[in-house]
């Protein structure tokens, strides 16, 4: 499977956020996306996930069979998207059943992120770091070759970050592809990197409001 992005541009409202973003990723590749706040890093992931239409450019995932692009990916955003009233195991079991193409059972995914002891606890009782680890455990309960991760180390301590990097490297070793945004260095071997720069304000608008 290969992800090809050509000349991608993004608009928010009537403003151009970024222009001419291109990259190609093959099995085992990781792409680290950096840039200032507001440069469009999260918007790039939204476009790749099919949640936002690009202003121009193309996104192609080859060899996906009859599956659409959203059916081939996991998306972990800033929000953990967990049900606070459900237990950690119930949240992961729901995700496994909903996403299809099951991989690890919920209890095994919890063990992989170091939270097997919290299987019966409602998510609402967990710390921010623990909730983040539960969200990341969703990556393990269903097979998806493309992982889109928005600031994946957010709320994680050093040990949990090491755990995450191990999961990411195993996914790559199995032929998976990762695109991750970050403000902090990610310990990923031989990762590609692009920096998103916010598109300049057109000169015709630069003086408005001055």
FENGI-V633601 format. One record per residue. N is the residue number from 0. RES is the residue in one small letter. NEAR is the number of other ideal C-beta (glycine too) atoms within 12 Angstrom. D_CENTER is the distance of its C-alpha to the mean C-alpha in whole Angstrom. Layout:
n,res,near,d_center
N,RES,NEAR,D_CENTER
N,RES,NEAR,D_CENTER
//
This chain:
n,res,near,d_center
0,x,27,17
1,x,22,17
2,x,37,14
3,x,24,17
4,x,34,16
5,x,17,19
6,x,18,21
7,x,36,18
8,x,29,19
9,x,36,18
10,x,21,20
11,x,23,20
12,x,9,24
13,x,11,26
14,x,21,24
15,x,26,23
16,x,33,20
17,x,36,19
18,x,25,21
19,x,22,21
20,x,38,17
21,x,23,18
22,x,31,16
23,x,23,17
24,x,35,15
25,x,23,17
26,x,22,16
27,x,26,16
28,x,32,14
29,x,36,11
30,x,39,11
31,x,34,11
32,x,40,11
33,x,25,13
34,x,26,16
35,x,16,18
36,x,13,17
37,x,17,17
38,x,26,17
39,x,37,14
40,x,37,11
41,x,35,9
42,x,35,11
43,x,40,10
44,x,38,7
45,x,28,9
46,x,35,12
47,x,44,10
48,x,32,9
49,x,21,13
50,x,21,13
51,x,22,14
52,x,19,17
53,x,30,18
54,x,25,21
55,x,20,22
56,x,24,20
57,x,22,19
58,x,40,16
59,x,22,17
60,x,32,16
61,x,21,19
62,x,18,21
63,x,22,19
64,x,13,22
65,x,7,22
66,x,21,19
67,x,15,17
68,x,28,14
69,x,21,12
70,x,23,14
71,x,34,12
72,x,37,9
73,x,40,7
74,x,37,4
75,x,41,4
76,x,27,6
77,x,21,9
78,x,16,11
79,x,32,11
80,x,23,13
81,x,33,16
82,x,22,19
83,x,18,21
84,x,14,24
85,x,24,23
86,x,26,23
87,x,41,20
88,x,31,22
89,x,25,22
90,x,38,18
91,x,42,17
92,x,28,20
93,x,23,19
94,x,37,16
95,x,29,17
96,x,17,20
97,x,17,18
98,x,25,16
99,x,15,18
100,x,20,19
101,x,21,19
102,x,27,18
103,x,25,19
104,x,22,21
105,x,34,20
106,x,25,23
107,x,21,21
108,x,33,18
109,x,35,19
110,x,22,21
111,x,29,19
112,x,39,17
113,x,27,21
114,x,35,21
115,x,22,24
116,x,15,26
117,x,30,24
118,x,28,24
119,x,19,27
120,x,25,26
121,x,21,24
122,x,33,21
123,x,20,23
124,x,17,25
125,x,30,22
126,x,19,21
127,x,20,18
128,x,26,17
129,x,30,18
130,x,34,16
131,x,37,13
132,x,42,14
133,x,49,14
134,x,41,11
135,x,46,10
136,x,45,13
137,x,41,12
138,x,41,10
139,x,40,13
140,x,35,15
141,x,29,15
142,x,25,15
143,x,36,12
144,x,36,12
145,x,44,9
146,x,41,5
147,x,40,2
148,x,44,2
149,x,35,5
150,x,32,8
151,x,42,7
152,x,32,11
153,x,28,12
154,x,23,15
155,x,33,15
156,x,18,19
157,x,13,20
158,x,15,20
159,x,30,17
160,x,28,15
161,x,18,17
162,x,29,16
163,x,40,13
164,x,31,13
165,x,22,16
166,x,35,13
167,x,38,11
168,x,23,15
169,x,22,16
170,x,35,13
171,x,30,14
172,x,17,18
173,x,21,18
174,x,19,17
175,x,33,13
176,x,40,11
177,x,48,8
178,x,48,6
179,x,48,6
180,x,39,8
181,x,35,10
182,x,21,14
183,x,17,15
184,x,14,16
185,x,31,14
186,x,22,16
187,x,32,15
188,x,17,18
189,x,15,19
190,x,27,15
191,x,27,15
192,x,21,15
193,x,29,15
194,x,22,16
195,x,34,16
196,x,21,19
197,x,23,20
198,x,25,23
199,x,14,26
200,x,16,28
201,x,13,31
202,x,8,34
203,x,8,36
204,x,14,34
205,x,10,34
206,x,9,37
207,x,11,36
208,x,6,37
209,x,6,39
//
